[in-house]
């Protein structure tokens, strides 16, 4: 039980980090779009 909770939480954290990193590597024309894009919002909601 505890192992499954641990593995799920680590997986969610890993996916969040990948989404943030892919968003950070992308160039945006506007600073607002840099912080308010789909990937960042999904990570914040998680």
Phi, psi and omega in degrees: 000307182292326179294320180293321176297317179298313182295322178294317181293322177293321179295316178297318178296319180295316178296320178298317179295321178296317178297317179294321180293319179293327177288324180290331181282345182275139178268135180241150179280335187232140180295326179295318178295332180295323183261337181248060175247169187302315184295317181293320180295319178298319180293321180294321181295323181295000000 
